[in-house]
Amino acid sequence: MPAIAYFECSRCEQRISPEGPQTLCPACSGPLYVRYDLQELKDRATRPPCAADPSMWRYANVLPSADPITLGEGWTPLLPSRRYPGLLIKDEARNPTGSFEARGMSMAVTMARHYGLGKLALASTANAGSALAAYAAAAGIEAHVFLPRDVPAVNHFEAEAHGAHVTLTDGSADGARMIARGREREGWFDLSADPFRIEGSKTMAYEMIEQLGWRCPDAVLFPASEELGMIGMWKAFDEMEQLDWVSGSRPKMIAVQLGAKPQSDSLILEIVHQSGGTIIDIPNEQILASLPDWAKQEGLLLSPEGAAATAAYDQLIAAGFLKLNDRVVVFNPSSALKHTAAIAEALNLIPSAAKKYPQRTPVGGIITPQ
């Protein structure tokens, strides 16, 4: 596992010492990248030195040197479509806590313990918050999670069950204000812009490329709202090219927009432009049509973000931007079971709590409908 050489700002390229934990660039507030001496690794490794561990930690050679806090995150399957010859689904729902956020939080909490941080905080819309709660519990670190009042119930339950201090807020800005006060009064460390979440997220690209025989696909579709995932993968492609671990041109990065503006939109736009990709908006009706289509035809119950990506794939095929024989990887970033309300709407189902069941009475030790 390599030592960190320095942090580097993604905007102004200022270099910062890795001796202490960092969030955003102190000069311009740009997101930070973790940098290593890749030449040293290249000189001693003639091929990608992956461990046998079926988790993201098989890529320890390109992750910071620290004792991992792991719940078995990573090494998720790359599933071929049954209908489209070039399409594969990278199913991040198989991660602990049900989303790709487990990768970033595994790495962030690992480094928080490495730096001796004792109180972590995060304002999250859903999955990152419940992931922090789980990994903080595994590390024995205090966690403060701020979730919107309309968060899916499962994310709220997860965070509470893992022992985090959970506060429901009126939105991300409200949570950010509370965390700012907690930083001053209680010494909380805010993980919202932690550079190690990018390091954990980048393992999706290492994993995908290894599963494809160390060759790049033609295109990758990923939710624009989950910007740390796309930023991390783009960083990984850069590292793999420097290490000569990958062949072929980088994939077109296609950001699938569900209406939420990504926080790092300038970086996403830069990645999309450099890769020859595009940003595509998918309306709710197409998402709600793609959900049951993939469940019934492929056996995959996708999250709304995953269904937006499959709907985007169909639209890009129809427009000629992608071809059926292009090797394309669509990411399903989280479990469908975290979005039961949206799925019930897509399938025209009545939530079970609203159904009326007949009363049941015991008869001779047997429970029967009345």
C-alpha positions as CSV (number, residue, x, y, z in Angstrom):
1,M,0.0,0.0,0.0
2,P,1.6,3.3,-1.0
3,A,2.2,6.4,1.1
4,I,0.3,9.5,0.1
5,A,2.6,11.9,-1.7
6,Y,0.3,14.9,-1.4
7,F,-3.2,16.2,-1.9
8,E,-3.8,18.1,-5.1
9,C,-6.6,20.6,-5.9
10,S,-8.6,19.5,-8.9
11,R,-9.0,23.2,-9.9
12,C,-5.9,25.3,-9.1
13,E,-3.6,22.3,-8.7
14,Q,-2.2,23.5,-5.4
15,R,-0.3,20.8,-3.5
16,I,-1.1,20.2,0.2
17,S,0.7,18.2,2.8
18,P,-0.9,14.8,3.7
19,E,0.2,15.0,7.3
20,G,-3.3,15.9,8.5
21,P,-6.8,15.4,7.3
22,Q,-8.2,17.7,4.5
23,T,-11.5,18.6,3.0
24,L,-11.6,21.2,0.2
25,C,-8.7,23.2,-1.2
26,P,-7.9,26.1,1.2
27,A,-7.1,28.4,-1.7
28,C,-10.1,28.0,-4.0
29,S,-12.4,25.4,-2.3
30,G,-11.9,22.9,-5.1
31,P,-12.2,19.2,-4.4
32,L,-8.9,17.5,-3.6
33,Y,-7.3,14.5,-5.2
34,V,-5.0,12.0,-3.3
35,R,-1.7,11.6,-5.2
36,Y,0.9,8.8,-4.9
37,D,4.3,8.0,-6.4
38,L,2.9,5.9,-9.3
39,Q,6.3,5.7,-11.0
40,E,7.6,3.7,-8.0
41,L,4.7,1.3,-8.3
42,K,5.2,1.0,-12.1
43,D,8.9,0.2,-11.7
44,R,8.2,-2.7,-9.4
45,A,5.0,-4.1,-10.9
46,T,5.1,-5.6,-14.4
47,R,1.3,-6.4,-14.2
48,P,-1.6,-5.2,-12.1
49,P,-0.8,-6.6,-8.6
50,C,-4.3,-7.4,-7.4
51,A,-4.8,-9.2,-4.1
52,A,-7.0,-12.3,-3.9
53,D,-9.4,-10.5,-1.6
54,P,-12.9,-10.3,-3.3
55,S,-13.4,-6.7,-2.2
56,M,-12.2,-3.2,-3.2
57,W,-9.2,-3.8,-1.1
58,R,-7.7,-6.1,-3.7
59,Y,-6.5,-2.7,-5.2
60,A,-4.5,-1.8,-2.0
61,N,-1.5,-1.0,-4.2
62,V,-3.3,2.1,-5.4
63,L,-5.0,3.0,-2.1
64,P,-3.5,4.8,1.0
65,S,-1.4,2.8,3.4
66,A,-3.8,2.2,6.4
67,D,-5.5,-0.6,8.3
68,P,-8.8,-1.0,6.4
69,I,-12.3,-0.6,8.0
70,T,-14.1,-3.1,5.8
71,L,-17.5,-4.8,5.6
72,G,-16.8,-6.6,2.4
73,E,-17.5,-3.7,0.0
74,G,-16.6,-4.0,-3.7
75,W,-16.1,-6.8,-6.2
76,T,-19.7,-6.4,-7.4
77,P,-20.8,-8.4,-10.5
78,L,-20.7,-7.1,-14.1
79,L,-23.8,-8.7,-15.5
80,P,-24.4,-9.1,-19.3
81,S,-27.8,-8.0,-20.6
82,R,-29.9,-10.8,-22.0
83,R,-31.2,-8.6,-24.8
84,Y,-28.4,-6.2,-25.8
85,P,-25.2,-7.8,-27.0
86,G,-22.8,-5.0,-25.9
87,L,-24.5,-3.9,-22.6
88,L,-23.3,-4.9,-19.1
89,I,-24.8,-3.9,-15.7
90,K,-22.4,-3.1,-12.9
91,D,-24.6,-3.9,-9.9
92,E,-23.5,-1.7,-6.9
93,A,-26.6,-2.8,-5.0
94,R,-24.6,-5.8,-3.8
95,N,-22.4,-3.6,-1.6
96,P,-22.9,-3.3,2.2
97,T,-25.6,-0.8,3.0
98,G,-26.9,-1.4,-0.5
99,S,-25.0,1.3,-2.5
100,F,-21.7,2.3,-4.1
101,E,-21.4,4.8,-1.2
102,A,-20.0,1.9,0.9
103,R,-16.8,2.1,-1.1
104,G,-16.2,5.8,-0.3
105,M,-17.2,5.5,3.3
106,S,-15.0,2.4,3.9
107,M,-12.0,4.5,2.6
108,A,-13.0,7.7,4.4
109,V,-13.6,6.1,7.8
110,T,-10.4,4.1,7.4
111,M,-8.4,7.3,7.0
112,A,-10.4,9.1,9.7
113,R,-9.3,6.4,12.2
114,H,-5.7,6.6,10.7
115,Y,-5.7,10.4,11.4
116,G,-7.2,9.9,14.9
117,L,-10.5,11.6,14.2
118,G,-13.1,10.8,16.8
119,K,-16.3,12.5,15.6
120,L,-17.5,12.4,12.0
121,A,-20.4,14.3,10.5
122,L,-22.2,14.3,7.1
123,A,-25.3,15.9,5.6
124,S,-26.7,13.4,3.1
125,T,-29.7,12.9,1.0
126,A,-29.8,9.2,1.7
127,N,-27.3,6.5,1.0
128,A,-24.0,8.2,2.1
129,G,-25.5,8.9,5.5
130,S,-26.5,5.3,6.2
131,A,-23.1,4.1,4.9
132,L,-21.3,6.5,7.2
133,A,-23.3,5.1,10.2
134,A,-22.4,1.5,9.4
135,Y,-18.6,2.1,8.9
136,A,-18.3,4.5,11.9
137,A,-19.9,1.7,14.0
138,A,-17.4,-0.8,12.6
139,A,-14.6,1.6,13.5
140,G,-15.9,2.6,16.9
141,I,-16.1,6.3,15.9
142,E,-18.9,8.7,16.8
143,A,-21.1,9.6,13.8
144,H,-23.5,12.5,13.3
145,V,-25.8,12.1,10.3
146,F,-28.1,14.8,8.9
147,L,-30.9,13.5,6.6
148,P,-33.8,15.3,4.9
149,R,-37.2,14.8,6.5
150,D,-38.4,13.1,3.3
151,V,-35.5,10.6,3.2
152,P,-36.5,7.0,2.3
153,A,-37.4,5.3,5.6
154,V,-34.9,2.6,5.2
155,N,-32.0,5.1,5.2
156,H,-33.3,6.6,8.4
157,F,-33.7,3.2,10.0
158,E,-30.2,2.1,8.9
159,A,-28.5,5.1,10.4
160,E,-30.4,4.8,13.7
161,A,-29.8,1.1,13.9
162,H,-26.0,1.5,13.5
163,G,-26.0,3.9,16.4
164,A,-25.4,7.2,14.6
165,H,-26.8,10.5,16.0
166,V,-29.4,11.2,13.4
167,T,-31.0,14.6,12.8
168,L,-33.8,15.2,10.3
169,T,-33.5,18.5,8.5
170,D,-35.2,20.7,6.0
171,G,-32.5,20.0,3.4
172,S,-28.8,19.8,2.7
173,A,-28.2,23.5,3.4
174,D,-29.9,23.1,6.8
175,G,-27.7,20.1,7.6
176,A,-24.6,21.9,6.5
177,R,-25.3,24.8,8.8
178,M,-25.7,22.4,11.8
179,I,-22.4,20.7,10.9
180,A,-20.6,24.0,10.7
181,R,-21.7,24.7,14.3
182,G,-20.7,21.2,15.4
183,R,-17.2,21.7,13.9
184,E,-16.7,24.8,16.0
185,R,-18.3,23.6,19.2
186,E,-17.7,19.8,19.2
187,G,-14.8,19.3,16.9
188,W,-16.7,17.3,14.3
189,F,-14.9,16.4,11.0
190,D,-17.2,16.9,8.0
191,L,-16.9,14.1,5.4
192,S,-19.1,15.8,2.7
193,A,-15.9,16.8,0.8
194,D,-13.5,14.2,2.1
195,P,-11.0,13.3,-0.7
196,F,-10.9,9.7,0.4
197,R,-14.5,9.1,-0.6
198,I,-13.2,9.7,-4.2
199,E,-10.5,7.1,-3.5
200,G,-13.0,4.5,-2.5
201,S,-15.3,5.3,-5.4
202,K,-12.4,5.0,-7.9
203,T,-12.2,1.3,-7.2
204,M,-15.4,0.9,-9.3
205,A,-13.3,1.6,-12.4
206,Y,-10.4,-0.6,-11.4
207,E,-12.8,-3.4,-10.8
208,M,-14.8,-2.9,-14.0
209,I,-11.5,-2.8,-16.1
210,E,-10.2,-6.0,-14.4
211,Q,-13.5,-7.7,-15.1
212,L,-13.3,-6.7,-18.8
213,G,-9.8,-8.1,-19.1
214,W,-8.0,-4.8,-18.5
215,R,-9.6,-3.2,-21.5
216,C,-11.7,0.0,-21.5
217,P,-15.4,-0.2,-22.5
218,D,-16.7,2.1,-25.2
219,A,-19.0,4.0,-22.8
220,V,-20.0,4.2,-19.1
221,L,-23.4,5.5,-17.9
222,F,-23.5,6.8,-14.3
223,P,-25.9,9.1,-12.4
224,A,-24.8,12.8,-12.5
225,S,-26.2,13.3,-9.0
226,E,-23.6,10.8,-7.7
227,E,-20.7,13.0,-8.8
228,L,-18.0,11.4,-6.5
229,G,-18.5,8.1,-8.4
230,M,-17.8,9.6,-11.8
231,I,-14.9,11.8,-10.5
232,G,-13.3,8.8,-8.9
233,M,-13.6,6.6,-12.0
234,W,-12.0,9.3,-14.1
235,K,-9.1,9.5,-11.7
236,A,-8.7,5.8,-11.8
237,F,-8.5,5.8,-15.6
238,D,-5.7,8.4,-15.4
239,E,-3.8,6.2,-12.8
240,M,-4.2,3.0,-14.9
241,E,-2.9,4.8,-18.0
242,Q,0.2,6.0,-16.1
243,L,0.7,2.5,-14.8
244,D,0.2,0.9,-18.2
245,W,-2.5,-1.4,-16.7
246,V,-5.2,-0.7,-19.3
247,S,-5.5,-0.9,-23.0
248,G,-7.9,1.0,-25.3
249,S,-9.1,4.6,-25.3
250,R,-10.9,5.9,-22.2
251,P,-14.7,5.3,-22.4
252,K,-17.2,8.0,-23.2
253,M,-18.5,9.2,-19.8
254,I,-22.3,9.7,-19.9
255,A,-23.8,11.5,-17.0
256,V,-27.5,10.6,-16.5
257,Q,-29.5,13.4,-15.0
258,L,-32.6,12.9,-12.9
259,G,-33.2,16.6,-12.3
260,A,-30.9,17.1,-9.3
261,K,-27.9,19.5,-9.9
262,P,-24.6,17.8,-9.0
263,Q,-22.5,19.7,-6.5
264,S,-19.3,19.2,-8.6
265,D,-21.0,20.1,-11.9
266,S,-17.9,21.8,-13.3
267,L,-15.8,18.7,-12.9
268,I,-18.6,16.5,-14.3
269,L,-18.8,18.8,-17.4
270,E,-15.0,18.6,-17.8
271,I,-15.0,14.8,-17.6
272,V,-17.9,14.5,-20.1
273,H,-16.2,16.9,-22.5
274,Q,-12.7,15.3,-22.3
275,S,-14.2,11.8,-22.8
276,G,-16.4,12.7,-25.8
277,G,-19.5,11.8,-23.7
278,T,-22.7,13.6,-23.0
279,I,-25.2,14.6,-20.3
280,I,-28.7,13.3,-20.8
281,D,-31.9,14.2,-18.9
282,I,-34.4,11.3,-18.4
283,P,-38.0,12.2,-17.5
284,N,-39.8,10.3,-14.7
285,E,-42.1,8.5,-17.1
286,Q,-39.1,6.9,-18.9
287,I,-37.6,5.8,-15.6
288,L,-40.9,4.4,-14.5
289,A,-41.2,2.4,-17.7
290,S,-37.6,1.1,-17.6
291,L,-38.0,-0.2,-14.0
292,P,-40.6,-2.9,-14.8
293,D,-39.1,-3.6,-18.2
294,W,-35.7,-4.6,-16.7
295,A,-37.3,-6.5,-13.8
296,K,-39.6,-8.6,-16.1
297,Q,-37.2,-9.1,-19.1
298,E,-33.8,-9.4,-17.4
299,G,-34.6,-10.3,-13.8
300,L,-32.9,-7.1,-12.5
301,L,-34.9,-4.9,-10.2
302,L,-32.9,-1.6,-10.5
303,S,-32.9,1.5,-8.4
304,P,-34.5,4.6,-10.1
305,E,-31.0,5.9,-10.9
306,G,-30.2,2.5,-12.5
307,A,-33.4,2.6,-14.5
308,A,-32.7,6.1,-15.6
309,A,-29.3,4.8,-17.0
310,T,-31.0,1.9,-18.8
311,A,-33.6,4.4,-20.2
312,A,-30.7,6.7,-21.3
313,Y,-29.0,3.7,-23.0
314,D,-32.2,3.1,-25.1
315,Q,-32.4,6.8,-26.0
316,L,-28.7,7.0,-27.0
317,I,-29.1,3.8,-29.2
318,A,-32.1,5.3,-30.9
319,A,-30.3,8.6,-31.5
320,G,-27.2,6.8,-32.9
321,F,-24.9,8.1,-30.3
322,L,-24.2,4.5,-29.2
323,K,-24.4,1.3,-31.3
324,L,-25.7,-2.0,-30.2
325,N,-22.3,-3.7,-30.5
326,D,-20.6,-1.0,-28.5
327,R,-19.4,-2.4,-25.1
328,V,-21.3,-0.2,-22.7
329,V,-21.3,-0.4,-18.8
330,V,-24.4,0.9,-17.0
331,F,-24.1,1.4,-13.3
332,N,-26.9,0.5,-10.9
333,P,-25.7,2.6,-8.0
334,S,-28.0,1.3,-5.2
335,S,-30.5,-1.2,-4.2
336,A,-34.0,-1.0,-5.5
337,L,-35.3,-2.0,-2.0
338,K,-34.3,1.5,-0.8
339,H,-36.8,3.0,-3.2
340,T,-40.0,0.9,-2.7
341,A,-42.3,3.9,-3.1
342,A,-41.0,4.7,-6.6
343,I,-41.1,1.0,-7.6
344,A,-44.7,0.7,-6.3
345,E,-45.6,3.6,-8.5
346,A,-43.8,2.1,-11.5
347,L,-45.6,-1.2,-11.1
348,N,-49.0,0.4,-10.1
349,L,-48.9,-1.5,-6.8
350,I,-50.7,-0.6,-3.6
351,P,-48.2,-0.5,-0.7
352,S,-48.8,-3.5,1.6
353,A,-49.5,-1.2,4.6
354,A,-52.6,0.1,2.7
355,K,-54.0,-3.3,1.9
356,K,-56.9,-4.7,3.8
357,Y,-56.4,-8.3,4.8
358,P,-59.1,-10.6,6.3
359,Q,-58.9,-11.1,10.1
360,R,-57.4,-14.4,11.1
361,T,-58.6,-16.5,14.0
362,P,-57.0,-19.6,15.6
363,V,-59.0,-22.8,15.2
364,G,-57.7,-25.8,17.0
365,G,-54.1,-24.4,16.8
366,I,-54.5,-23.6,13.1
367,I,-54.6,-19.9,11.9
368,T,-57.4,-19.5,9.3
369,P,-59.0,-16.5,7.6
370,Q,-62.2,-15.4,9.2
